[in-house]
């Protein structure tokens, strides 16, 4: 499995989740878990996805998602799960 952590942060707007999830579906990236919230108009989402079936590289997926974020006015970041886990170990 090729787990990737995707975070999305910014001012809430219509279509953020739709844009990200549509892109992932088109590129055969499976959403394993998702959490999102809106606090005082600020949107925050974290997704754990599996990129094993995608033909795109990790770097290409991240670059594309970053562009989608720019278009929607939010910041989208990707991290490989093993790096994320090592960085956030307590």
PDB file of N, CA, C and O in Angstrom:
ATOM      1  N   UNK A   1       0.848  -1.183   0.000  1.00  0.00           N
ATOM      2  CA  UNK A   1       0.000   0.000   0.000  1.00  0.00           C
ATOM      3  C   UNK A   1       0.888   1.239   0.000  1.00  0.00           C
ATOM      4  O   UNK A   1       1.941   1.273   0.636  1.00  0.00           O
ATOM      5  N   UNK A   2       0.442   2.237  -0.718  1.00  0.00           N
ATOM      6  CA  UNK A   2       1.163   3.501  -0.853  1.00  0.00           C
ATOM      7  C   UNK A   2       0.330   4.594  -0.185  1.00  0.00           C
ATOM      8  O   UNK A   2      -0.359   5.358  -0.862  1.00  0.00           O
ATOM      9  N   UNK A   3       0.397   4.666   1.164  1.00  0.00           N
ATOM     10  CA  UNK A   3      -0.424   5.630   1.900  1.00  0.00           C
ATOM     11  C   UNK A   3       0.163   7.031   1.805  1.00  0.00           C
ATOM     12  O   UNK A   3       1.367   7.249   1.940  1.00  0.00           O
ATOM     13  N   UNK A   4      -0.755   7.976   1.562  1.00  0.00           N
ATOM     14  CA  UNK A   4      -0.400   9.388   1.460  1.00  0.00           C
ATOM     15  C   UNK A   4      -1.335  10.176   2.372  1.00  0.00           C
ATOM     16  O   UNK A   4      -2.538   9.918   2.415  1.00  0.00           O
ATOM     17  N   UNK A   5      -0.775  11.135   3.096  1.00  0.00           N
ATOM     18  CA  UNK A   5      -1.563  12.034   3.936  1.00  0.00           C
ATOM     19  C   UNK A   5      -1.744  13.340   3.163  1.00  0.00           C
ATOM     20  O   UNK A   5      -0.769  13.963   2.743  1.00  0.00           O
ATOM     21  N   UNK A   6      -2.986  13.741   2.983  1.00  0.00           N
ATOM     22  CA  UNK A   6      -3.303  14.987   2.279  1.00  0.00           C
ATOM     23  C   UNK A   6      -3.983  15.921   3.274  1.00  0.00           C
ATOM     24  O   UNK A   6      -4.951  15.542   3.934  1.00  0.00           O
ATOM     25  N   UNK A   7      -3.469  17.143   3.376  1.00  0.00           N
ATOM     26  CA  UNK A   7      -4.116  18.136   4.231  1.00  0.00           C
ATOM     27  C   UNK A   7      -4.555  19.324   3.377  1.00  0.00           C
ATOM     28  O   UNK A   7      -3.864  19.739   2.448  1.00  0.00           O
ATOM     29  N   UNK A   8      -5.720  19.854   3.722  1.00  0.00           N
ATOM     30  CA  UNK A   8      -6.287  20.998   3.006  1.00  0.00           C
ATOM     31  C   UNK A   8      -6.706  22.026   4.052  1.00  0.00           C
ATOM     32  O   UNK A   8      -7.478  21.714   4.959  1.00  0.00           O
ATOM     33  N   UNK A   9      -6.200  23.246   3.927  1.00  0.00           N
ATOM     34  CA  UNK A   9      -6.498  24.301   4.900  1.00  0.00           C
ATOM     35  C   UNK A   9      -6.742  25.614   4.167  1.00  0.00           C
ATOM     36  O   UNK A   9      -6.023  25.958   3.229  1.00  0.00           O
ATOM     37  N   UNK A  10      -7.757  26.338   4.605  1.00  0.00           N
ATOM     38  CA  UNK A  10      -8.014  27.648   4.021  1.00  0.00           C
ATOM     39  C   UNK A  10      -9.405  28.144   4.350  1.00  0.00           C
ATOM     40  O   UNK A  10     -10.127  27.537   5.141  1.00  0.00           O
ATOM     41  N   UNK A  11      -9.768  29.249   3.735  1.00  0.00           N
ATOM     42  CA  UNK A  11     -11.105  29.815   3.910  1.00  0.00           C
ATOM     43  C   UNK A  11     -12.103  28.887   3.229  1.00  0.00           C
ATOM     44  O   UNK A  11     -11.879  28.439   2.104  1.00  0.00           O
ATOM     45  N   UNK A  12     -13.201  28.603   3.913  1.00  0.00           N
ATOM     46  CA  UNK A  12     -14.211  27.689   3.376  1.00  0.00           C
ATOM     47  C   UNK A  12     -14.835  28.246   2.098  1.00  0.00           C
ATOM     48  O   UNK A  12     -15.080  29.447   1.978  1.00  0.00           O
ATOM     49  N   UNK A  13     -15.083  27.353   1.155  1.00  0.00           N
ATOM     50  CA  UNK A  13     -15.738  27.715  -0.109  1.00  0.00           C
ATOM     51  C   UNK A  13     -16.442  26.483  -0.655  1.00  0.00           C
ATOM     52  O   UNK A  13     -16.104  25.353  -0.304  1.00  0.00           O
ATOM     53  N   UNK A  14     -17.407  26.710  -1.504  1.00  0.00           N
ATOM     54  CA  UNK A  14     -18.135  25.615  -2.134  1.00  0.00           C
ATOM     55  C   UNK A  14     -17.212  24.829  -3.063  1.00  0.00           C
ATOM     56  O   UNK A  14     -16.470  25.419  -3.848  1.00  0.00           O
ATOM     57  N   UNK A  15     -17.256  23.508  -2.975  1.00  0.00           N
ATOM     58  CA  UNK A  15     -16.583  22.651  -3.944  1.00  0.00           C
ATOM     59  C   UNK A  15     -15.182  22.181  -3.599  1.00  0.00           C
ATOM     60  O   UNK A  15     -14.545  21.523  -4.421  1.00  0.00           O
ATOM     61  N   UNK A  16     -14.681  22.496  -2.411  1.00  0.00           N
ATOM     62  CA  UNK A  16     -13.326  22.066  -2.071  1.00  0.00           C
ATOM     63  C   UNK A  16     -13.252  20.535  -2.035  1.00  0.00           C
ATOM     64  O   UNK A  16     -12.409  19.933  -2.699  1.00  0.00           O
ATOM     65  N   UNK A  17     -14.130  19.921  -1.265  1.00  0.00           N
ATOM     66  CA  UNK A  17     -14.104  18.462  -1.146  1.00  0.00           C
ATOM     67  C   UNK A  17     -14.372  17.822  -2.503  1.00  0.00           C
ATOM     68  O   UNK A  17     -13.717  16.844  -2.864  1.00  0.00           O
ATOM     69  N   UNK A  18     -15.314  18.352  -3.248  1.00  0.00           N
ATOM     70  CA  UNK A  18     -15.640  17.806  -4.566  1.00  0.00           C
ATOM     71  C   UNK A  18     -14.446  17.861  -5.511  1.00  0.00           C
ATOM     72  O   UNK A  18     -14.181  16.899  -6.232  1.00  0.00           O
ATOM     73  N   UNK A  19     -13.734  18.968  -5.514  1.00  0.00           N
ATOM     74  CA  UNK A  19     -12.577  19.113  -6.407  1.00  0.00           C
ATOM     75  C   UNK A  19     -11.486  18.104  -6.075  1.00  0.00           C
ATOM     76  O   UNK A  19     -10.933  17.458  -6.965  1.00  0.00           O
ATOM     77  N   UNK A  20     -11.184  17.976  -4.791  1.00  0.00           N
ATOM     78  CA  UNK A  20     -10.119  17.059  -4.373  1.00  0.00           C
ATOM     79  C   UNK A  20     -10.530  15.613  -4.609  1.00  0.00           C
ATOM     80  O   UNK A  20      -9.765  14.841  -5.187  1.00  0.00           O
ATOM     81  N   UNK A  21     -11.723  15.239  -4.170  1.00  0.00           N
ATOM     82  CA  UNK A  21     -12.141  13.843  -4.304  1.00  0.00           C
ATOM     83  C   UNK A  21     -12.354  13.444  -5.766  1.00  0.00           C
ATOM     84  O   UNK A  21     -12.088  12.297  -6.125  1.00  0.00           O
ATOM     85  N   UNK A  22     -12.824  14.352  -6.610  1.00  0.00           N
ATOM     86  CA  UNK A  22     -12.981  14.055  -8.036  1.00  0.00           C
ATOM     87  C   UNK A  22     -11.626  13.799  -8.687  1.00  0.00           C
ATOM     88  O   UNK A  22     -11.477  12.868  -9.478  1.00  0.00           O
ATOM     89  N   UNK A  23     -10.643  14.624  -8.352  1.00  0.00           N
ATOM     90  CA  UNK A  23      -9.299  14.435  -8.888  1.00  0.00           C
ATOM     91  C   UNK A  23      -8.749  13.073  -8.450  1.00  0.00           C
ATOM     92  O   UNK A  23      -8.194  12.332  -9.261  1.00  0.00           O
ATOM     93  N   UNK A  24      -8.907  12.754  -7.172  1.00  0.00           N
ATOM     94  CA  UNK A  24      -8.399  11.476  -6.670  1.00  0.00           C
ATOM     95  C   UNK A  24      -9.074  10.304  -7.381  1.00  0.00           C
ATOM     96  O   UNK A  24      -8.401   9.352  -7.776  1.00  0.00           O
ATOM     97  N   UNK A  25     -10.389  10.366  -7.547  1.00  0.00           N
ATOM     98  CA  UNK A  25     -11.116   9.287  -8.211  1.00  0.00           C
ATOM     99  C   UNK A  25     -10.656   9.112  -9.659  1.00  0.00           C
ATOM    100  O   UNK A  25     -10.455   7.986 -10.115  1.00  0.00           O
ATOM    101  N   UNK A  26     -10.488  10.224 -10.381  1.00  0.00           N
ATOM    102  CA  UNK A  26     -10.033  10.157 -11.783  1.00  0.00           C
ATOM    103  C   UNK A  26      -8.664   9.501 -11.901  1.00  0.00           C
ATOM    104  O   UNK A  26      -8.346   8.882 -12.916  1.00  0.00           O
ATOM    105  N   UNK A  27      -7.858   9.642 -10.851  1.00  0.00           N
ATOM    106  CA  UNK A  27      -6.497   9.123 -10.887  1.00  0.00           C
ATOM    107  C   UNK A  27      -6.312   7.836 -10.076  1.00  0.00           C
ATOM    108  O   UNK A  27      -5.194   7.463  -9.718  1.00  0.00           O
ATOM    109  N   UNK A  28      -7.425   7.176  -9.799  1.00  0.00           N
ATOM    110  CA  UNK A  28      -7.439   5.877  -9.121  1.00  0.00           C
ATOM    111  C   UNK A  28      -6.736   5.887  -7.763  1.00  0.00           C
ATOM    112  O   UNK A  28      -6.046   4.937  -7.394  1.00  0.00           O
ATOM    113  N   UNK A  29      -6.930   6.984  -7.034  1.00  0.00           N
ATOM    114  CA  UNK A  29      -6.413   7.103  -5.675  1.00  0.00           C
ATOM    115  C   UNK A  29      -7.593   6.866  -4.738  1.00  0.00           C
ATOM    116  O   UNK A  29      -8.592   7.584  -4.786  1.00  0.00           O
ATOM    117  N   UNK A  30      -7.469   5.852  -3.887  1.00  0.00           N
ATOM    118  CA  UNK A  30      -8.557   5.458  -3.001  1.00  0.00           C
ATOM    119  C   UNK A  30      -8.494   6.227  -1.680  1.00  0.00           C
ATOM    120  O   UNK A  30      -7.442   6.288  -1.043  1.00  0.00           O
ATOM    121  N   UNK A  31      -9.613   6.809  -1.276  1.00  0.00           N
ATOM    122  CA  UNK A  31      -9.699   7.503   0.011  1.00  0.00           C
ATOM    123  C   UNK A  31      -9.952   6.448   1.085  1.00  0.00           C
ATOM    124  O   UNK A  31     -10.974   5.763   1.065  1.00  0.00           O
ATOM    125  N   UNK A  32      -9.009   6.323   2.027  1.00  0.00           N
ATOM    126  CA  UNK A  32      -9.127   5.356   3.112  1.00  0.00           C
ATOM    127  C   UNK A  32      -9.816   5.952   4.331  1.00  0.00           C
ATOM    128  O   UNK A  32     -10.586   5.274   5.012  1.00  0.00           O
ATOM    129  N   UNK A  33      -9.536   7.219   4.601  1.00  0.00           N
ATOM    130  CA  UNK A  33     -10.116   7.893   5.759  1.00  0.00           C
ATOM    131  C   UNK A  33     -10.145   9.389   5.465  1.00  0.00           C
ATOM    132  O   UNK A  33      -9.294   9.909   4.744  1.00  0.00           O
ATOM    133  N   UNK A  34     -11.130  10.066   6.032  1.00  0.00           N
ATOM    134  CA  UNK A  34     -11.254  11.498   5.792  1.00  0.00           C
ATOM    135  C   UNK A  34     -11.883  12.160   7.018  1.00  0.00           C
ATOM    136  O   UNK A  34     -12.806  11.623   7.630  1.00  0.00           O
ATOM    137  N   UNK A  35     -11.369  13.321   7.354  1.00  0.00           N
ATOM    138  CA  UNK A  35     -11.923  14.126   8.433  1.00  0.00           C
ATOM    139  C   UNK A  35     -11.898  15.570   7.965  1.00  0.00           C
ATOM    140  O   UNK A  35     -10.888  16.052   7.451  1.00  0.00           O
ATOM    141  N   UNK A  36     -13.018  16.254   8.147  1.00  0.00           N
ATOM    142  CA  UNK A  36     -13.045  17.665   7.758  1.00  0.00           C
ATOM    143  C   UNK A  36     -13.908  18.426   8.739  1.00  0.00           C
ATOM    144  O   UNK A  36     -14.850  17.899   9.331  1.00  0.00           O
ATOM    145  N   UNK A  37     -13.547  19.687   8.885  1.00  0.00           N
ATOM    146  CA  UNK A  37     -14.305  20.557   9.770  1.00  0.00           C
ATOM    147  C   UNK A  37     -14.214  21.994   9.259  1.00  0.00           C
ATOM    148  O   UNK A  37     -13.288  22.361   8.535  1.00  0.00           O
ATOM    149  N   UNK A  38     -15.182  22.776   9.649  1.00  0.00           N
ATOM    150  CA  UNK A  38     -15.163  24.211   9.366  1.00  0.00           C
ATOM    151  C   UNK A  38     -15.320  24.914  10.705  1.00  0.00           C
ATOM    152  O   UNK A  38     -16.282  24.673  11.434  1.00  0.00           O
ATOM    153  N   UNK A  39     -14.363  25.789  11.025  1.00  0.00           N
ATOM    154  CA  UNK A  39     -14.384  26.542  12.280  1.00  0.00           C
ATOM    155  C   UNK A  39     -14.278  28.022  11.932  1.00  0.00           C
ATOM    156  O   UNK A  39     -13.294  28.470  11.344  1.00  0.00           O
ATOM    157  N   UNK A  40     -15.307  28.768  12.307  1.00  0.00           N
ATOM    158  CA  UNK A  40     -15.347  30.217  12.061  1.00  0.00           C
ATOM    159  C   UNK A  40     -15.002  30.569  10.617  1.00  0.00           C
ATOM    160  O   UNK A  40     -14.308  31.552  10.357  1.00  0.00           O
ATOM    161  N   UNK A  41     -15.490  29.759   9.682  1.00  0.00           N
ATOM    162  CA  UNK A  41     -15.294  30.044   8.264  1.00  0.00           C
ATOM    163  C   UNK A  41     -14.003  29.500   7.677  1.00  0.00           C
ATOM    164  O   UNK A  41     -13.729  29.697   6.493  1.00  0.00           O
ATOM    165  N   UNK A  42     -13.207  28.816   8.493  1.00  0.00           N
ATOM    166  CA  UNK A  42     -11.958  28.224   8.002  1.00  0.00           C
ATOM    167  C   UNK A  42     -12.120  26.723   7.838  1.00  0.00           C
ATOM    168  O   UNK A  42     -12.571  26.026   8.747  1.00  0.00           O
ATOM    169  N   UNK A  43     -11.747  26.243   6.670  1.00  0.00           N
ATOM    170  CA  UNK A  43     -11.899  24.838   6.295  1.00  0.00           C
ATOM    171  C   UNK A  43     -10.614  24.088   6.612  1.00  0.00           C
ATOM    172  O   UNK A  43      -9.516  24.581   6.354  1.00  0.00           O
ATOM    173  N   UNK A  44     -10.758  22.890   7.176  1.00  0.00           N
ATOM    174  CA  UNK A  44      -9.618  22.025   7.448  1.00  0.00           C
ATOM    175  C   UNK A  44     -10.018  20.593   7.125  1.00  0.00           C
ATOM    176  O   UNK A  44     -11.046  20.107   7.596  1.00  0.00           O
ATOM    177  N   UNK A  45      -9.204  19.920   6.320  1.00  0.00           N
ATOM    178  CA  UNK A  45      -9.490  18.529   5.971  1.00  0.00           C
ATOM    179  C   UNK A  45      -8.190  17.732   5.979  1.00  0.00           C
ATOM    180  O   UNK A  45      -7.141  18.214   5.551  1.00  0.00           O
ATOM    181  N   UNK A  46      -8.284  16.513   6.472  1.00  0.00           N
ATOM    182  CA  UNK A  46      -7.161  15.588   6.420  1.00  0.00           C
ATOM    183  C   UNK A  46      -7.681  14.296   5.814  1.00  0.00           C
ATOM    184  O   UNK A  46      -8.720  13.773   6.215  1.00  0.00           O
ATOM    185  N   UNK A  47      -6.934  13.793   4.840  1.00  0.00           N
ATOM    186  CA  UNK A  47      -7.301  12.547   4.178  1.00  0.00           C
ATOM    187  C   UNK A  47      -6.125  11.576   4.242  1.00  0.00           C
ATOM    188  O   UNK A  47      -4.965  11.973   4.129  1.00  0.00           O
ATOM    189  N   UNK A  48      -6.443  10.314   4.421  1.00  0.00           N
ATOM    190  CA  UNK A  48      -5.455   9.254   4.261  1.00  0.00           C
ATOM    191  C   UNK A  48      -5.896   8.509   3.008  1.00  0.00           C
ATOM    192  O   UNK A  48      -7.017   8.004   2.941  1.00  0.00           O
ATOM    193  N   UNK A  49      -5.016   8.442   2.021  1.00  0.00           N
ATOM    194  CA  UNK A  49      -5.366   7.830   0.740  1.00  0.00           C
ATOM    195  C   UNK A  49      -4.341   6.766   0.362  1.00  0.00           C
ATOM    196  O   UNK A  49      -3.230   6.729   0.890  1.00  0.00           O
ATOM    197  N   UNK A  50      -4.745   5.910  -0.559  1.00  0.00           N
ATOM    198  CA  UNK A  50      -3.845   4.884  -1.093  1.00  0.00           C
ATOM    199  C   UNK A  50      -3.617   5.182  -2.565  1.00  0.00           C
ATOM    200  O   UNK A  50      -4.545   5.117  -3.371  1.00  0.00           O
ATOM    201  N   UNK A  51      -2.378   5.508  -2.915  1.00  0.00           N
ATOM    202  CA  UNK A  51      -2.033   5.843  -4.292  1.00  0.00           C
ATOM    203  C   UNK A  51      -1.468   4.680  -5.082  1.00  0.00           C
ATOM    204  O   UNK A  51      -0.930   4.889  -6.169  1.00  0.00           O
ATOM    205  N   UNK A  52      -1.573   3.450  -4.567  1.00  0.00           N
ATOM    206  CA  UNK A  52      -0.978   2.277  -5.218  1.00  0.00           C
ATOM    207  C   UNK A  52      -1.483   2.032  -6.636  1.00  0.00           C
ATOM    208  O   UNK A  52      -0.725   1.568  -7.489  1.00  0.00           O
ATOM    209  N   UNK A  53      -2.737   2.332  -6.895  1.00  0.00           N
ATOM    210  CA  UNK A  53      -3.330   2.031  -8.207  1.00  0.00           C
ATOM    211  C   UNK A  53      -3.182   3.167  -9.210  1.00  0.00           C
ATOM    212  O   UNK A  53      -3.539   3.013 -10.378  1.00  0.00           O
ATOM    213  N   UNK A  54      -2.661   4.301  -8.766  1.00  0.00           N
ATOM    214  CA  UNK A  54      -2.533   5.454  -9.657  1.00  0.00           C
ATOM    215  C   UNK A  54      -1.318   5.318 -10.566  1.00  0.00           C
ATOM    216  O   UNK A  54      -0.267   4.830 -10.151  1.00  0.00           O
ATOM    217  N   UNK A  55      -1.478   5.754 -11.803  1.00  0.00           N
ATOM    218  CA  UNK A  55      -0.363   5.762 -12.760  1.00  0.00           C
ATOM    219  C   UNK A  55       0.554   6.959 -12.513  1.00  0.00           C
ATOM    220  O   UNK A  55       1.683   6.990 -13.003  1.00  0.00           O
ATOM    221  N   UNK A  56       0.066   7.950 -11.750  1.00  0.00           N
ATOM    222  CA  UNK A  56       0.859   9.155 -11.497  1.00  0.00           C
ATOM    223  C   UNK A  56       1.817   8.935 -10.329  1.00  0.00           C
ATOM    224  O   UNK A  56       1.522   8.187  -9.396  1.00  0.00           O
ATOM    225  N   UNK A  57       2.962   9.596 -10.398  1.00  0.00           N
ATOM    226  CA  UNK A  57       3.930   9.526  -9.310  1.00  0.00           C
ATOM    227  C   UNK A  57       3.427  10.354  -8.130  1.00  0.00           C
ATOM    228  O   UNK A  57       2.531  11.186  -8.276  1.00  0.00           O
ATOM    229  N   UNK A  58       4.009  10.116  -6.978  1.00  0.00           N
ATOM    230  CA  UNK A  58       3.695  10.890  -5.779  1.00  0.00           C
ATOM    231  C   UNK A  58       3.901  12.384  -6.044  1.00  0.00           C
ATOM    232  O   UNK A  58       3.048  13.204  -5.705  1.00  0.00           O
ATOM    233  N   UNK A  59       5.036  12.728  -6.649  1.00  0.00           N
ATOM    234  CA  UNK A  59       5.334  14.141  -6.922  1.00  0.00           C
ATOM    235  C   UNK A  59       4.313  14.779  -7.854  1.00  0.00           C
ATOM    236  O   UNK A  59       3.935  15.933  -7.651  1.00  0.00           O
ATOM    237  N   UNK A  60       3.865  14.057  -8.865  1.00  0.00           N
ATOM    238  CA  UNK A  60       2.878  14.585  -9.816  1.00  0.00           C
ATOM    239  C   UNK A  60       1.518  14.759  -9.142  1.00  0.00           C
ATOM    240  O   UNK A  60       0.844  15.768  -9.349  1.00  0.00           O
ATOM    241  N   UNK A  61       1.113  13.767  -8.329  1.00  0.00           N
ATOM    242  CA  UNK A  61      -0.143  13.892  -7.596  1.00  0.00           C
ATOM    243  C   UNK A  61      -0.116  15.128  -6.708  1.00  0.00           C
ATOM    244  O   UNK A  61      -1.079  15.894  -6.667  1.00  0.00           O
ATOM    245  N   UNK A  62       0.990  15.317  -6.000  1.00  0.00           N
ATOM    246  CA  UNK A  62       1.111  16.461  -5.086  1.00  0.00           C
ATOM    247  C   UNK A  62       1.080  17.790  -5.833  1.00  0.00           C
ATOM    248  O   UNK A  62       0.430  18.740  -5.396  1.00  0.00           O
ATOM    249  N   UNK A  63       1.783  17.852  -6.958  1.00  0.00           N
ATOM    250  CA  UNK A  63       1.799  19.083  -7.754  1.00  0.00           C
ATOM    251  C   UNK A  63       0.405  19.403  -8.287  1.00  0.00           C
ATOM    252  O   UNK A  63      -0.028  20.555  -8.251  1.00  0.00           O
ATOM    253  N   UNK A  64      -0.289  18.393  -8.776  1.00  0.00           N
ATOM    254  CA  UNK A  64      -1.650  18.605  -9.284  1.00  0.00           C
ATOM    255  C   UNK A  64      -2.587  19.075  -8.177  1.00  0.00           C
ATOM    256  O   UNK A  64      -3.378  19.997  -8.377  1.00  0.00           O
ATOM    257  N   UNK A  65      -2.500  18.438  -7.004  1.00  0.00           N
ATOM    258  CA  UNK A  65      -3.358  18.827  -5.888  1.00  0.00           C
ATOM    259  C   UNK A  65      -3.039  20.246  -5.412  1.00  0.00           C
ATOM    260  O   UNK A  65      -3.939  20.993  -5.031  1.00  0.00           O
ATOM    261  N   UNK A  66      -1.778  20.606  -5.434  1.00  0.00           N
ATOM    262  CA  UNK A  66      -1.387  21.967  -5.056  1.00  0.00           C
ATOM    263  C   UNK A  66      -2.020  22.989  -5.998  1.00  0.00           C
ATOM    264  O   UNK A  66      -2.479  24.043  -5.558  1.00  0.00           O
ATOM    265  N   UNK A  67      -2.042  22.675  -7.293  1.00  0.00           N
ATOM    266  CA  UNK A  67      -2.683  23.568  -8.271  1.00  0.00           C
ATOM    267  C   UNK A  67      -4.189  23.656  -8.027  1.00  0.00           C
ATOM    268  O   UNK A  67      -4.776  24.734  -8.128  1.00  0.00           O
ATOM    269  N   UNK A  68      -4.804  22.535  -7.711  1.00  0.00           N
ATOM    270  CA  UNK A  68      -6.239  22.544  -7.401  1.00  0.00           C
ATOM    271  C   UNK A  68      -6.485  23.432  -6.187  1.00  0.00           C
ATOM    272  O   UNK A  68      -7.440  24.208  -6.166  1.00  0.00           O
ATOM    273  N   UNK A  69      -5.630  23.320  -5.183  1.00  0.00           N
ATOM    274  CA  UNK A  69      -5.750  24.159  -3.996  1.00  0.00           C
ATOM    275  C   UNK A  69      -5.643  25.636  -4.330  1.00  0.00           C
ATOM    276  O   UNK A  69      -6.422  26.448  -3.832  1.00  0.00           O
ATOM    277  N   UNK A  70      -4.680  25.984  -5.172  1.00  0.00           N
ATOM    278  CA  UNK A  70      -4.525  27.385  -5.588  1.00  0.00           C
ATOM    279  C   UNK A  70      -5.781  27.887  -6.276  1.00  0.00           C
ATOM    280  O   UNK A  70      -6.218  29.013  -6.038  1.00  0.00           O
ATOM    281  N   UNK A  71      -6.365  27.051  -7.129  1.00  0.00           N
ATOM    282  CA  UNK A  71      -7.596  27.426  -7.837  1.00  0.00           C
ATOM    283  C   UNK A  71      -8.766  27.646  -6.872  1.00  0.00           C
ATOM    284  O   UNK A  71      -9.621  28.498  -7.111  1.00  0.00           O
ATOM    285  N   UNK A  72      -8.798  26.870  -5.779  1.00  0.00           N
ATOM    286  CA  UNK A  72      -9.890  26.962  -4.814  1.00  0.00           C
ATOM    287  C   UNK A  72      -9.592  27.923  -3.670  1.00  0.00           C
ATOM    288  O   UNK A  72     -10.458  28.165  -2.828  1.00  0.00           O
ATOM    289  N   UNK A  73      -8.375  28.478  -3.625  1.00  0.00           N
ATOM    290  CA  UNK A  73      -8.020  29.420  -2.571  1.00  0.00           C
ATOM    291  C   UNK A  73      -7.636  28.764  -1.251  1.00  0.00           C
ATOM    292  O   UNK A  73      -7.735  29.388  -0.194  1.00  0.00           O
ATOM    293  N   UNK A  74      -7.197  27.502  -1.306  1.00  0.00           N
ATOM    294  CA  UNK A  74      -6.756  26.786  -0.111  1.00  0.00           C
ATOM    295  C   UNK A  74      -5.360  26.219  -0.346  1.00  0.00           C
ATOM    296  O   UNK A  74      -4.876  26.178  -1.477  1.00  0.00           O
ATOM    297  N   UNK A  75      -4.732  25.790   0.719  1.00  0.00           N
ATOM    298  CA  UNK A  75      -3.417  25.169   0.601  1.00  0.00           C
ATOM    299  C   UNK A  75      -3.576  23.660   0.756  1.00  0.00           C
ATOM    300  O   UNK A  75      -4.149  23.185   1.737  1.00  0.00           O
ATOM    301  N   UNK A  76      -3.066  22.913  -0.217  1.00  0.00           N
ATOM    302  CA  UNK A  76      -3.109  21.457  -0.162  1.00  0.00           C
ATOM    303  C   UNK A  76      -1.682  20.942  -0.118  1.00  0.00           C
ATOM    304  O   UNK A  76      -0.849  21.287  -0.956  1.00  0.00           O
ATOM    305  N   UNK A  77      -1.418  20.105   0.884  1.00  0.00           N
ATOM    306  CA  UNK A  77      -0.088  19.496   1.031  1.00  0.00           C
ATOM    307  C   UNK A  77      -0.223  17.985   1.101  1.00  0.00           C
ATOM    308  O   UNK A  77      -1.225  17.453   1.579  1.00  0.00           O
ATOM    309  N   UNK A  78       0.803  17.310   0.618  1.00  0.00           N
ATOM    310  CA  UNK A  78       0.857  15.847   0.647  1.00  0.00           C
ATOM    311  C   UNK A  78       2.128  15.414   1.354  1.00  0.00           C
ATOM    312  O   UNK A  78       3.175  16.053   1.244  1.00  0.00           O
ATOM    313  N   UNK A  79       2.011  14.317   2.080  1.00  0.00           N
ATOM    314  CA  UNK A  79       3.181  13.698   2.701  1.00  0.00           C
ATOM    315  C   UNK A  79       3.016  12.191   2.602  1.00  0.00           C
ATOM    316  O   UNK A  79       1.907  11.667   2.705  1.00  0.00           O
ATOM    317  N   UNK A  80       4.123  11.507   2.402  1.00  0.00           N
ATOM    318  CA  UNK A  80       4.083  10.055   2.482  1.00  0.00           C
ATOM    319  C   UNK A  80       3.815   9.691   3.932  1.00  0.00           C
ATOM    320  O   UNK A  80       4.348  10.329   4.839  1.00  0.00           O
ATOM    321  N   UNK A  81       3.003   8.681   4.159  1.00  0.00           N
ATOM    322  CA  UNK A  81       2.570   8.372   5.525  1.00  0.00           C
ATOM    323  C   UNK A  81       3.729   8.034   6.444  1.00  0.00           C
ATOM    324  O   UNK A  81       3.707   8.405   7.617  1.00  0.00           O
ATOM    325  N   UNK A  82       4.748   7.336   5.938  1.00  0.00           N
ATOM    326  CA  UNK A  82       5.854   6.972   6.829  1.00  0.00           C
ATOM    327  C   UNK A  82       6.617   8.206   7.316  1.00  0.00           C
ATOM    328  O   UNK A  82       7.096   8.222   8.450  1.00  0.00           O
ATOM    329  N   UNK A  83       6.732   9.218   6.494  1.00  0.00           N
ATOM    330  CA  UNK A  83       7.384  10.468   6.913  1.00  0.00           C
ATOM    331  C   UNK A  83       6.492  11.198   7.917  1.00  0.00           C
ATOM    332  O   UNK A  83       6.967  11.689   8.941  1.00  0.00           O
ATOM    333  N   UNK A  84       5.202  11.264   7.613  1.00  0.00           N
ATOM    334  CA  UNK A  84       4.241  11.921   8.509  1.00  0.00           C
ATOM    335  C   UNK A  84       4.282  11.277   9.888  1.00  0.00           C
ATOM    336  O   UNK A  84       4.323  11.979  10.899  1.00  0.00           O
ATOM    337  N   UNK A  85       4.270   9.938   9.941  1.00  0.00           N
ATOM    338  CA  UNK A  85       4.279   9.219  11.214  1.00  0.00           C
ATOM    339  C   UNK A  85       5.553   9.491  12.001  1.00  0.00           C
ATOM    340  O   UNK A  85       5.492   9.655  13.220  1.00  0.00           O
ATOM    341  N   UNK A  86       6.695   9.541  11.344  1.00  0.00           N
ATOM    342  CA  UNK A  86       7.960   9.808  12.037  1.00  0.00           C
ATOM    343  C   UNK A  86       8.012  11.250  12.552  1.00  0.00           C
ATOM    344  O   UNK A  86       8.542  11.499  13.635  1.00  0.00           O
ATOM    345  N   UNK A  87       7.472  12.188  11.794  1.00  0.00           N
ATOM    346  CA  UNK A  87       7.482  13.604  12.198  1.00  0.00           C
ATOM    347  C   UNK A  87       6.557  13.871  13.373  1.00  0.00           C
ATOM    348  O   UNK A  87       6.827  14.757  14.184  1.00  0.00           O
ATOM    349  N   UNK A  88       5.468  13.116  13.474  1.00  0.00           N
ATOM    350  CA  UNK A  88       4.450  13.401  14.485  1.00  0.00           C
ATOM    351  C   UNK A  88       4.411  12.367  15.597  1.00  0.00           C
ATOM    352  O   UNK A  88       3.413  12.242  16.306  1.00  0.00           O
ATOM    353  N   UNK A  89       5.496  11.632  15.745  1.00  0.00           N
ATOM    354  CA  UNK A  89       5.571  10.647  16.823  1.00  0.00           C
ATOM    355  C   UNK A  89       5.747  11.379  18.147  1.00  0.00           C
ATOM    356  O   UNK A  89       6.555  12.302  18.256  1.00  0.00           O
ATOM    357  N   UNK A  90       4.998  10.965  19.133  1.00  0.00           N
ATOM    358  CA  UNK A  90       5.057  11.624  20.451  1.00  0.00           C
ATOM    359  C   UNK A  90       6.067  10.928  21.332  1.00  0.00           C
ATOM    360  O   UNK A  90       6.266  11.328  22.479  1.00  0.00           O
TER     361      UNK A  90
END
